[in-house]
Amino acid sequence: MADSKEKLFSDFPPVSTQEWMDKIMVDLKGADYEKKLVWKTNEGFKVKPFYRQEDLEGLKTTEGLPGEFPFIRGNKKNDNTWYIRQDIQVEDPAEANKKALDLLNKGIDSLGFHIKAKDLNAEYIAVLLKDICCDCIELNFTTCQRHTVQLAELLVAYFKEKGYDPEKLYGSLNFDPIGKMLQKGKDVSPIISQAKNLVEVLADYPHFRCIAVNSLQLNNAGAYIYQELGYALAWGNEYLSRLTEAGVPVDLAAKKIKFNFGISSNYFMEIAKFRAARMLWADIVKAYNPQCECACKMVAHAETSSFNLTLFDAHVNLLRTQTEAMSAAIAGVNSITVSPFDKTYETPNDFSERIARNQQLLLKEESHLNRIVDPAGGSYYIENLTVSIAKQAWDLFLQVEDAGGMVQSVLTEQIQNAVNASNKALHEAVSKRKEILLGTNQYPNFNELAGDKAPLEHKCGCGGGHSHDEEASFAKLETSRAASEFEALRLQTEHSGKRPKAFMLTIGNLAMRQARAQFSCNFLACAGYEVIDNLGFPTVEEGVEAAMKAHADIVVICSSDDEYAEYAIPAFKAVNGRAMFIVAGAPACMEELKAAGIENFIHVRCNVLETLKEYNEKLGIK
């Protein structure tokens, strides 16, 4: 086999990087290489259009094996199995138990229970876990931060009563005061002192983690990938530092910390993020001099992002969450939750939950992503991404440490301000279509109506009283989804009861009028307007007459830049104020057209959101 490979490749002469570059420059025909082909990422580094073996030279990431320090290639040596997780909001323990048992027969092997603190007692836990084989699956629990120790004690008592071997129990408790601070804007840092007690309660359960780093919150708030990773490392280090200072051995402390990451739709970048995360966390823990390198392993749960989910064309969410789950699986995380596609506007039902489960089952059972450890290892592109993200995240981690650590940075609002700035920048990019949300700011479903759909607000599910109604003491994370402003605009149109008709007055150059009509239809349908496309009109007058017969509220003239000088002003005069008049494009004669009274132009440099808001106002839609 080796010989045949040798022969195959000897048939082709080697091509140098310079030869590739020379060919690229010829094809660019004088265009700027940096501007055209080099990707300037949100993460602060540049990505080249191609990578070669020489780009791996000097990279340490390719030296280790799976299961070996610094675990960049994963914690697992033999396969890439991960837990398929689904969470249950517990209102009634018997009902939750019934649902859990049903899920375990449908491919789920990791359960997450969100429990109200006021309900906690031994009988409640017994009912909740009845007939569940706790040493066959992964169990995860979330309750009010102040009651997590109580929950741990109840679980330990239950496990002992049932005679479970502590070595065989896998799971976690979600104790994360820092996460609560970011979410609520309230200083609950004093309860971090409970972490030591919590760790000691679960000390005999080596695979049951209890201190959580919920950087998923950052992801859902629109943080860039390097921000999520850099802050997650500082977050974990804060807990590790406080535990060791309180006298907890570093090996025990490190083995009780679990990371809950989000997954954005930036496919290759997310694969690189998880690989970089394991490597950097291993280095951080190593600095505490643990007795065993196994303490340096990061346990990472991954959940698909809600930041990019949409209410309109919601089935596109299935494509988003599928690629997200795929990148996390390839990257070798320990468990994955796929969000149901309808979670933005309703409590997920049996159908959407089933689809979400099956998305992972497809990756595992049909694509066999559970069989190969770190298939991305050695990829010229992903190895370089891994190193670049690691560098950016590490720099950010050091900045937080220099500023006094994670808690101090939250109290001084540095973290929230930085992430909220990213949120704002991404909203701005979506409004200008620099970031595309399919079905929302580009290629919307022209005929879709929301009906009873309305955006759902996140609610605290811990049942720990009404603290979420209190005034925030400092800034909290802004969690509005990327699509939220476009959705509000489209819902405003729909709820007004007046759906404007936008008529395409196509005339002149065939290619240009068709292209501009398509552009304009997509542009105006983003606000929920009814769009009427046309094959073309021989004269401006016939086009305007047809528009008036169709009871158009908007007339969009679609032609070539050169022909606007001939057609636009006569068309505008023919409309004579009976409808809003728009020119599709930014022609050289724009100033002349403006002088004639034409105000509205739509083109690729427009802020789509702001333009459509302005049109809604002009059309009396409020």
C-alpha positions as CSV (number, residue, x, y, z in Angstrom):
1,M,0.0,0.0,0.0
2,A,2.8,2.3,0.9
3,D,4.5,1.7,-2.5
4,S,1.3,2.4,-4.4
5,K,0.9,5.7,-2.6
6,E,4.5,6.6,-3.4
7,K,3.8,5.9,-7.1
8,L,0.5,7.8,-7.1
9,F,2.1,11.0,-5.8
10,S,5.3,10.7,-7.8
11,D,3.1,11.1,-10.9
12,F,2.4,14.7,-9.9
13,P,5.1,17.3,-9.6
14,P,5.2,19.1,-6.2
15,V,3.7,22.6,-6.2
16,S,5.3,25.2,-4.0
17,T,3.4,27.8,-2.0
18,Q,4.9,30.5,-4.2
19,E,3.5,28.8,-7.3
20,W,0.1,28.7,-5.7
21,M,0.4,32.4,-4.8
22,D,1.5,33.3,-8.3
23,K,-1.6,31.5,-9.7
24,I,-3.9,33.2,-7.2
25,M,-2.5,36.7,-8.1
26,V,-3.1,36.0,-11.8
27,D,-6.7,35.0,-11.1
28,L,-7.2,38.1,-8.9
29,K,-6.5,40.3,-11.9
30,G,-4.9,43.0,-9.8
31,A,-7.4,42.9,-7.0
32,D,-6.0,43.2,-3.4
33,Y,-5.1,39.8,-2.0
34,E,-5.6,40.9,1.6
35,K,-9.0,42.4,0.9
36,K,-10.4,39.7,-1.3
37,L,-9.1,36.5,0.3
38,V,-7.8,37.1,3.8
39,W,-10.5,36.7,6.4
40,K,-10.3,39.2,9.3
41,T,-12.1,37.3,12.0
42,N,-14.1,38.7,14.9
43,E,-11.5,36.9,17.1
44,G,-8.8,39.5,16.2
45,F,-6.6,37.4,14.0
46,K,-6.4,36.8,10.2
47,V,-7.2,33.5,8.4
48,K,-5.4,32.8,5.2
49,P,-7.3,31.4,2.2
50,F,-5.2,28.2,2.2
51,Y,-2.8,26.3,4.4
52,R,-0.1,23.7,3.7
53,Q,2.0,21.3,5.6
54,E,4.7,23.9,6.2
55,D,2.1,25.8,8.3
56,L,2.3,23.1,10.9
57,E,6.0,23.6,11.5
58,G,6.7,24.7,15.0
59,L,3.2,24.0,16.3
60,K,3.3,22.0,19.5
61,T,-0.4,21.0,19.1
62,T,0.5,18.1,16.7
63,E,2.9,16.4,19.1
64,G,0.6,14.7,21.6
65,L,-1.7,11.7,21.4
66,P,-5.4,11.5,22.4
67,G,-5.7,10.9,26.2
68,E,-2.3,12.5,26.9
69,F,-1.4,15.8,28.5
70,P,-2.3,18.5,27.6
71,F,-5.4,16.7,26.2
72,I,-5.7,19.0,23.2
73,R,-6.6,15.8,21.2
74,G,-9.2,14.8,23.8
75,N,-9.5,13.0,27.1
76,K,-10.5,9.7,25.4
77,K,-8.1,7.2,23.8
78,N,-10.3,4.5,22.3
79,D,-13.3,6.2,21.0
80,N,-15.2,9.5,20.8
81,T,-18.4,8.6,22.7
82,W,-20.3,11.5,24.2
83,Y,-23.4,11.7,26.3
84,I,-26.6,12.8,24.6
85,R,-28.3,15.1,27.1
86,Q,-31.8,16.5,27.5
87,D,-32.9,18.7,30.4
88,I,-36.2,18.6,32.2
89,Q,-37.8,21.5,34.1
90,V,-39.2,19.7,37.2
91,E,-42.7,21.0,38.2
92,D,-43.8,17.6,39.7
93,P,-41.2,14.9,40.6
94,A,-43.4,12.0,39.6
95,E,-44.2,13.6,36.2
96,A,-40.5,14.4,35.6
97,N,-39.6,10.8,36.6
98,K,-42.1,9.5,34.0
99,K,-40.7,11.7,31.3
100,A,-37.1,10.8,32.2
101,L,-37.8,7.1,32.0
102,D,-39.4,7.6,28.6
103,L,-36.4,9.6,27.4
104,L,-34.0,6.9,28.4
105,N,-35.8,4.6,26.0
106,K,-35.4,7.1,23.2
107,G,-31.6,7.5,23.0
108,I,-30.9,9.8,25.8
109,D,-28.1,8.8,28.2
110,S,-27.7,12.1,30.1
111,L,-30.5,13.8,32.1
112,G,-30.5,17.3,33.4
113,F,-33.0,18.1,36.1
114,H,-33.9,21.8,37.0
115,I,-35.3,21.6,40.5
116,K,-37.1,24.2,42.5
117,A,-35.3,24.7,45.8
118,K,-38.4,25.0,47.9
119,D,-39.3,21.4,47.0
120,L,-36.1,19.8,48.1
121,N,-36.4,16.8,50.5
122,A,-35.4,13.1,50.6
123,E,-38.8,11.9,49.4
124,Y,-38.7,14.3,46.5
125,I,-35.4,12.9,45.3
126,A,-36.6,9.3,45.8
127,V,-39.7,10.0,43.6
128,L,-37.6,11.9,41.0
129,L,-35.1,9.1,40.6
130,K,-37.4,6.1,41.0
131,D,-36.5,3.2,38.7
132,I,-33.7,5.2,37.1
133,C,-30.4,3.2,37.0
134,C,-28.1,6.0,38.2
135,D,-24.9,4.2,37.4
136,C,-25.9,3.6,33.8
137,I,-26.3,7.2,32.7
138,E,-25.1,10.7,33.5
139,L,-27.2,12.7,36.0
140,N,-27.1,16.5,36.2
141,F,-28.9,18.8,38.6
142,T,-29.5,22.5,38.8
143,T,-31.2,24.3,41.7
144,C,-30.9,27.6,43.6
145,Q,-27.3,28.4,44.3
146,R,-27.8,28.7,48.0
147,H,-29.4,25.2,48.2
148,T,-26.9,23.3,46.1
149,V,-25.1,21.9,49.2
150,Q,-28.4,20.6,50.5
151,L,-29.2,19.0,47.2
152,A,-25.7,17.3,47.2
153,E,-26.4,15.9,50.7
154,L,-29.8,14.5,49.6
155,L,-28.3,12.9,46.6
156,V,-25.4,11.3,48.5
157,A,-27.9,9.9,51.1
158,Y,-30.0,8.5,48.2
159,F,-27.0,6.9,46.5
160,K,-25.8,5.3,49.8
161,E,-29.3,4.1,50.6
162,K,-29.5,2.4,47.1
163,G,-26.0,0.9,47.5
164,Y,-24.4,2.6,44.4
165,D,-20.7,2.3,43.9
166,P,-19.4,5.9,44.0
167,E,-16.9,5.0,41.2
168,K,-19.7,4.2,38.8
169,L,-21.7,7.4,39.2
170,Y,-21.3,10.1,36.6
171,G,-22.9,13.6,36.7
172,S,-22.8,17.1,38.0
173,L,-24.4,19.8,40.1
174,N,-24.6,23.3,38.7
175,F,-23.1,25.5,41.5
176,D,-22.0,28.7,39.8
177,P,-22.4,32.0,41.7
178,I,-20.3,33.9,39.1
179,G,-22.7,32.9,36.4
180,K,-25.6,34.1,38.6
181,M,-23.8,37.5,39.0
182,L,-23.5,37.9,35.2
183,Q,-27.1,36.9,34.7
184,K,-28.7,39.0,37.4
185,G,-26.3,41.9,38.0
186,K,-26.3,41.0,41.8
187,D,-23.3,40.4,44.0
188,V,-23.6,36.8,45.3
189,S,-19.9,36.2,45.5
190,P,-20.0,35.6,49.2
191,I,-21.7,32.2,48.6
192,I,-18.6,31.0,46.7
193,S,-17.4,30.1,50.1
194,Q,-19.9,27.2,50.1
195,A,-17.9,25.6,47.3
196,K,-15.5,23.9,49.7
197,N,-18.4,22.3,51.7
198,L,-20.0,21.2,48.4
199,V,-16.8,19.6,47.2
200,E,-16.3,17.8,50.5
201,V,-19.8,16.4,50.4
202,L,-19.1,14.8,47.0
203,A,-15.4,14.0,47.6
204,D,-16.0,10.2,47.4
205,Y,-17.7,10.5,44.1
206,P,-14.8,10.9,41.6
207,H,-16.9,11.4,38.5
208,F,-19.5,13.7,40.0
209,R,-18.6,17.3,39.4
210,C,-20.2,20.1,41.3
211,I,-18.6,23.5,40.5
212,A,-19.8,24.8,37.1
213,V,-18.4,27.3,34.6
214,N,-21.4,28.3,32.6
215,S,-19.7,30.2,29.7
216,L,-22.8,29.2,27.7
217,Q,-24.2,32.4,29.0
218,L,-21.5,34.4,27.3
219,N,-22.1,32.6,24.0
220,N,-25.9,33.2,24.3
221,A,-25.1,36.9,24.9
222,G,-23.2,37.1,21.6
223,A,-19.6,36.9,22.9
224,Y,-16.9,36.2,20.4
225,I,-15.3,32.8,20.6
226,Y,-12.1,34.0,22.1
227,Q,-14.1,35.9,24.7
228,E,-16.1,32.9,25.7
229,L,-12.9,30.8,26.1
230,G,-10.7,33.4,27.7
231,Y,-13.4,34.3,30.3
232,A,-14.2,30.6,30.9
233,L,-10.6,30.0,31.8
234,A,-10.5,32.9,34.2
235,W,-13.9,31.8,35.7
236,G,-12.6,28.2,36.3
237,N,-9.3,29.5,37.7
238,E,-11.2,31.7,40.2
239,Y,-13.0,28.7,41.6
240,L,-9.8,26.6,41.6
241,S,-7.8,29.3,43.3
242,R,-10.5,29.8,46.0
243,L,-10.9,26.1,46.6
244,T,-7.1,25.5,47.0
245,E,-6.8,28.6,49.3
246,A,-9.6,27.1,51.4
247,G,-7.5,24.0,51.9
248,V,-9.0,21.7,49.3
249,P,-6.3,19.6,47.6
250,V,-5.8,20.8,44.0
251,D,-6.4,17.3,42.5
252,L,-9.8,17.1,44.2
253,A,-10.7,20.7,43.4
254,A,-9.8,20.4,39.7
255,K,-11.8,17.2,39.4
256,K,-14.9,18.9,40.7
257,I,-15.0,21.7,38.1
258,K,-17.1,21.3,34.9
259,F,-17.3,23.6,31.9
260,N,-20.6,24.2,30.1
261,F,-19.8,25.9,26.8
262,G,-22.1,27.2,24.1
263,I,-21.5,26.3,20.4
264,S,-21.9,29.0,17.8
265,S,-22.4,28.3,14.0
266,N,-18.7,29.1,13.2
267,Y,-18.0,25.5,12.4
268,F,-14.2,25.1,12.2
269,M,-13.6,27.8,14.7
270,E,-15.7,25.9,17.3
271,I,-13.8,22.7,16.7
272,A,-10.6,24.7,17.4
273,K,-12.1,26.3,20.5
274,F,-12.8,23.1,22.3
275,R,-9.3,21.7,21.4
276,A,-7.7,24.9,22.6
277,A,-9.8,24.9,25.8
278,R,-8.6,21.5,26.9
279,M,-5.0,22.5,26.3
280,L,-5.1,25.8,28.1
281,W,-7.1,24.4,31.1
282,A,-4.5,21.6,31.4
283,D,-1.8,24.2,31.5
284,I,-3.6,26.2,34.2
285,V,-4.2,23.2,36.5
286,K,-0.7,22.0,35.9
287,A,0.6,25.3,37.4
288,Y,-1.1,24.3,40.7
289,N,1.2,21.2,40.9
290,P,-1.4,18.4,41.1
291,Q,-0.2,14.9,42.0
292,C,-1.7,13.3,38.9
293,E,-1.9,14.8,35.4
294,C,-5.4,13.3,35.2
295,A,-6.6,16.3,37.3
296,C,-5.7,18.5,34.3
297,K,-8.5,17.0,32.1
298,M,-11.3,19.4,31.3
299,V,-14.8,17.9,31.4
300,A,-16.8,20.0,28.9
301,H,-20.5,19.9,28.2
302,A,-21.6,21.8,25.0
303,E,-25.0,23.3,24.2
304,T,-26.1,24.8,21.0
305,S,-26.4,28.5,21.0
306,S,-29.7,30.4,21.4
307,F,-28.1,33.7,20.2
308,N,-28.6,32.8,16.5
309,L,-32.0,31.1,16.7
310,T,-34.9,32.7,14.9
311,L,-38.6,32.9,15.3
312,F,-39.4,33.3,11.6
313,D,-38.4,30.4,9.3
314,A,-37.7,28.5,12.5
315,H,-36.9,25.2,10.8
316,V,-33.6,26.8,9.6
317,N,-32.7,26.5,13.3
318,L,-32.3,22.8,12.7
319,L,-29.5,23.5,10.2
320,R,-27.8,25.8,12.7
321,T,-28.0,23.4,15.6
322,Q,-26.9,20.4,13.5
323,T,-23.7,21.9,12.4
324,E,-23.1,23.2,15.9
325,A,-23.6,19.8,17.4
326,M,-21.3,18.3,14.7
327,S,-18.5,20.7,15.5
328,A,-18.7,19.9,19.3
329,A,-18.8,16.1,18.6
330,I,-15.8,16.2,16.3
331,A,-13.9,18.3,18.9
332,G,-14.4,15.6,21.5
333,V,-16.6,17.1,24.2
334,N,-18.1,14.9,27.0
335,S,-21.8,15.7,26.4
336,I,-24.0,17.7,24.1
337,T,-27.4,19.3,24.4
338,V,-29.2,20.3,21.2
339,S,-31.8,23.0,21.6
340,P,-35.2,22.3,20.1
341,F,-35.8,24.5,17.0
342,D,-38.9,26.1,18.5
343,K,-37.5,27.2,21.8
344,T,-37.5,30.9,20.9
345,Y,-41.2,31.2,20.8
346,E,-42.8,28.3,22.8
347,T,-42.0,25.7,25.4
348,P,-40.6,22.8,23.2
349,N,-43.2,20.1,22.5
350,D,-42.7,16.3,22.1
351,F,-42.0,16.7,18.4
352,S,-39.3,19.4,18.6
353,E,-37.6,17.6,21.5
354,R,-37.6,14.3,19.5
355,I,-36.1,16.0,16.5
356,A,-33.4,17.6,18.8
357,R,-32.5,14.1,20.2
358,N,-32.4,12.6,16.8
359,Q,-30.0,15.2,15.5
360,Q,-27.4,13.8,17.8
361,L,-28.4,10.2,17.2
362,L,-27.8,10.8,13.5
363,L,-24.3,12.0,14.2
364,K,-23.6,9.1,16.5
365,E,-25.3,6.1,14.9
366,E,-25.3,7.0,11.2
367,S,-22.3,9.3,10.8
368,H,-20.3,7.4,13.4
369,L,-18.7,10.5,14.8
370,N,-18.4,8.6,18.1
371,R,-15.8,6.2,16.7
372,I,-12.9,8.4,15.7
373,V,-10.9,10.4,18.3
374,D,-9.9,13.9,17.1
375,P,-10.4,13.5,13.4
376,A,-9.5,17.2,13.1
377,G,-6.0,16.5,14.4
378,G,-3.3,17.3,11.9
379,S,-5.6,19.5,9.7
380,Y,-3.4,22.3,8.5
381,Y,-6.3,24.7,8.9
382,I,-7.8,23.6,12.2
383,E,-4.4,23.3,13.9
384,N,-3.6,26.9,12.9
385,L,-7.0,28.0,14.1
386,T,-6.5,26.2,17.4
387,V,-3.2,28.0,18.0
388,S,-4.6,31.4,17.0
389,I,-7.7,31.0,19.3
390,A,-5.6,29.7,22.1
391,K,-3.3,32.8,21.9
392,Q,-6.2,35.3,21.8
393,A,-8.0,33.5,24.7
394,W,-4.8,33.2,26.8
395,D,-4.1,36.9,26.4
396,L,-7.7,37.7,27.6
397,F,-7.3,35.3,30.5
398,L,-4.1,37.1,31.6
399,Q,-5.8,40.5,31.3
400,V,-8.6,39.2,33.7
401,E,-6.0,37.8,36.1
402,D,-4.1,41.1,36.0
403,A,-7.3,43.0,36.8
404,G,-7.8,40.9,40.0
405,G,-9.6,37.8,38.7
406,M,-13.0,36.9,37.4
407,V,-15.1,38.1,40.4
408,Q,-13.4,41.4,40.5
409,S,-13.8,41.9,36.8
410,V,-17.5,41.1,37.0
411,L,-17.9,43.6,39.9
412,T,-16.2,46.3,37.9
413,E,-18.4,45.4,34.9
414,Q,-15.4,44.7,32.6
415,I,-16.7,41.3,31.5
416,Q,-20.2,42.5,30.9
417,N,-19.2,45.6,29.0
418,A,-16.9,43.7,26.7
419,V,-19.5,41.0,25.9
420,N,-22.3,43.5,25.6
421,A,-20.1,45.4,23.1
422,S,-19.8,42.2,21.1
423,N,-23.5,41.7,21.2
424,K,-24.0,45.3,19.9
425,A,-21.5,44.8,17.2
426,L,-23.1,41.6,16.0
427,H,-26.5,43.2,16.0
428,E,-25.1,46.0,13.9
429,A,-23.5,43.4,11.5
430,V,-26.9,41.6,11.2
431,S,-28.7,44.9,10.5
432,K,-26.3,45.6,7.6
433,R,-26.2,42.0,6.4
434,K,-22.5,41.7,7.1
435,E,-23.6,38.7,9.2
436,I,-26.4,36.6,7.5
437,L,-29.3,35.0,9.3
438,L,-31.0,33.0,6.7
439,G,-34.7,33.5,6.7
440,T,-34.5,36.7,8.8
441,N,-32.2,39.3,7.3
442,Q,-31.7,37.5,4.0
443,Y,-34.0,35.3,1.9
444,P,-37.0,35.5,4.2
445,N,-40.0,33.3,3.6
446,F,-42.2,35.8,1.7
447,N,-45.5,34.2,2.8
448,E,-44.8,33.3,6.4
449,L,-46.9,34.8,9.2
450,A,-46.0,34.5,12.9
451,G,-49.6,34.0,13.9
452,D,-49.6,33.4,17.7
453,K,-45.8,33.2,17.9
454,A,-44.1,35.6,20.2
455,P,-40.5,35.7,21.5
456,L,-40.2,33.9,24.8
457,E,-38.3,35.5,27.7
458,H,-35.8,33.5,29.7
459,K,-37.1,32.8,33.2
460,C,-35.2,31.7,36.3
461,G,-36.3,28.2,37.0
462,C,-34.7,27.5,40.4
463,G,-37.7,28.6,42.4
464,G,-35.6,30.5,44.8
465,G,-37.9,33.3,45.5
466,H,-38.3,36.6,43.6
467,S,-34.7,37.8,43.6
468,H,-34.8,38.2,39.8
469,D,-37.2,41.1,40.3
470,E,-34.7,43.0,42.4
471,E,-32.8,46.0,40.9
472,A,-29.4,45.0,39.5
473,S,-26.4,46.4,41.4
474,F,-24.2,46.4,38.4
475,A,-24.4,45.6,34.6
476,K,-25.6,42.2,33.5
477,L,-25.3,40.4,30.2
478,E,-27.4,41.6,27.4
479,T,-29.0,38.4,25.9
480,S,-31.1,39.7,23.0
481,R,-30.8,37.3,20.1
482,A,-29.3,38.4,16.8
483,A,-32.6,38.2,15.1
484,S,-34.6,40.0,17.8
485,E,-34.8,43.4,16.1
486,F,-35.8,42.1,12.7
487,E,-38.4,39.9,14.4
488,A,-39.8,42.9,16.3
489,L,-40.0,44.8,13.0
490,R,-41.8,42.0,11.2
491,L,-44.2,41.4,14.1
492,Q,-44.9,45.1,14.1
493,T,-46.0,44.9,10.5
494,E,-48.1,41.8,11.0
495,H,-49.8,43.1,14.1
496,S,-50.7,46.4,12.5
497,G,-53.2,44.6,10.4
498,K,-51.9,46.5,7.4
499,R,-49.5,44.5,5.2
500,P,-48.0,46.8,2.6
501,K,-47.7,45.7,-1.0
502,A,-44.4,46.3,-2.7
503,F,-44.6,46.3,-6.5
504,M,-41.5,45.8,-8.6
505,L,-41.6,48.1,-11.6
506,T,-39.1,46.2,-13.8
507,I,-37.9,47.9,-16.9
508,G,-34.9,48.1,-19.2
509,N,-31.8,45.9,-19.1
510,L,-33.1,42.3,-18.5
511,A,-30.3,41.1,-16.3
512,M,-30.1,44.2,-14.1
513,R,-33.9,44.5,-13.6
514,Q,-34.2,40.9,-12.6
515,A,-31.3,41.0,-10.2
516,R,-32.5,44.2,-8.6
517,A,-36.1,42.9,-8.4
518,Q,-34.8,39.9,-6.6
519,F,-32.7,42.0,-4.3
520,S,-35.6,44.3,-3.5
521,C,-38.1,41.5,-2.9
522,N,-35.7,40.0,-0.3
523,F,-35.0,43.4,1.2
524,L,-38.6,44.4,1.7
525,A,-39.9,41.0,2.7
526,C,-37.6,41.2,5.8
527,A,-40.2,43.6,7.2
528,G,-43.1,41.3,6.3
529,Y,-44.2,43.3,3.3
530,E,-46.1,41.5,0.5
531,V,-43.8,41.6,-2.6
532,I,-45.0,41.5,-6.2
533,D,-42.4,40.7,-8.8
534,N,-42.9,41.2,-12.5
535,L,-41.3,40.1,-15.8
536,G,-40.9,43.6,-17.1
537,F,-42.8,46.6,-18.6
538,P,-42.3,48.2,-22.0
539,T,-43.0,51.7,-20.6
540,V,-42.9,53.4,-17.2
541,E,-46.5,54.4,-17.6
542,E,-47.7,50.8,-18.1
543,G,-45.7,49.8,-15.0
544,V,-47.2,52.5,-12.8
545,E,-50.7,51.7,-14.1
546,A,-50.2,48.0,-13.2
547,A,-48.9,49.0,-9.8
548,M,-52.0,51.1,-9.1
549,K,-54.3,48.3,-10.2
550,A,-52.6,46.0,-7.8
551,H,-53.2,48.6,-5.0
552,A,-49.5,48.9,-4.4
553,D,-48.3,50.8,-1.3
554,I,-44.7,50.8,-2.6
555,V,-43.4,51.0,-6.1
556,V,-39.8,49.9,-6.6
557,I,-38.2,50.8,-9.9
558,C,-35.7,48.1,-11.0
559,S,-33.4,48.8,-13.9
560,S,-29.7,49.5,-14.6
561,D,-27.8,52.4,-13.3
562,D,-27.5,54.0,-16.7
563,E,-31.2,53.7,-17.4
564,Y,-32.3,55.3,-14.1
565,A,-31.4,58.7,-15.6
566,E,-34.1,58.0,-18.2
567,Y,-36.8,56.1,-16.3
568,A,-36.7,57.1,-12.6
569,I,-38.0,60.6,-12.7
570,P,-40.9,59.9,-15.1
571,A,-41.9,56.9,-13.0
572,F,-41.7,59.0,-9.8
573,K,-43.9,61.7,-11.4
574,A,-46.4,59.0,-12.7
575,V,-46.8,57.6,-9.2
576,N,-47.5,61.1,-8.1
577,G,-47.5,60.4,-4.4
578,R,-50.0,57.6,-4.6
579,A,-47.4,55.1,-3.2
580,M,-44.0,55.3,-1.7
581,F,-41.4,55.3,-4.5
582,I,-38.1,53.5,-4.2
583,V,-35.1,53.2,-6.5
584,A,-33.3,49.8,-6.3
585,G,-29.6,50.7,-6.4
586,A,-27.2,53.6,-5.9
587,P,-26.8,55.1,-9.4
588,A,-24.3,57.8,-10.4
589,C,-27.3,60.1,-11.1
590,M,-28.5,59.7,-7.5
591,E,-28.1,63.4,-6.7
592,E,-30.1,64.4,-9.7
593,L,-32.9,62.0,-8.6
594,K,-32.8,63.4,-5.1
595,A,-33.1,66.9,-6.5
596,A,-36.3,65.8,-8.3
597,G,-37.8,64.7,-5.0
598,I,-36.9,61.0,-4.9
599,E,-35.9,60.1,-1.3
600,N,-35.7,56.3,-1.1
601,F,-32.9,54.2,-2.4
602,I,-32.1,50.6,-1.4
603,H,-28.7,49.0,-2.1
604,V,-26.1,46.7,-0.6
605,R,-24.6,49.4,1.5
606,C,-27.9,50.2,3.3
607,N,-28.5,49.4,6.9
608,V,-31.4,47.1,6.1
609,L,-32.9,47.2,9.6
610,E,-32.8,51.0,10.0
611,T,-34.1,51.5,6.4
612,L,-37.1,49.2,7.0
613,K,-37.9,50.9,10.4
614,E,-38.0,54.2,8.5
615,Y,-40.3,52.7,5.9
616,N,-42.7,51.3,8.5
617,E,-42.9,54.8,10.0
618,K,-43.6,56.4,6.6
619,L,-46.3,53.8,6.0
620,G,-48.0,54.5,9.3
621,I,-47.1,51.1,10.8
622,K,-46.6,51.4,14.6
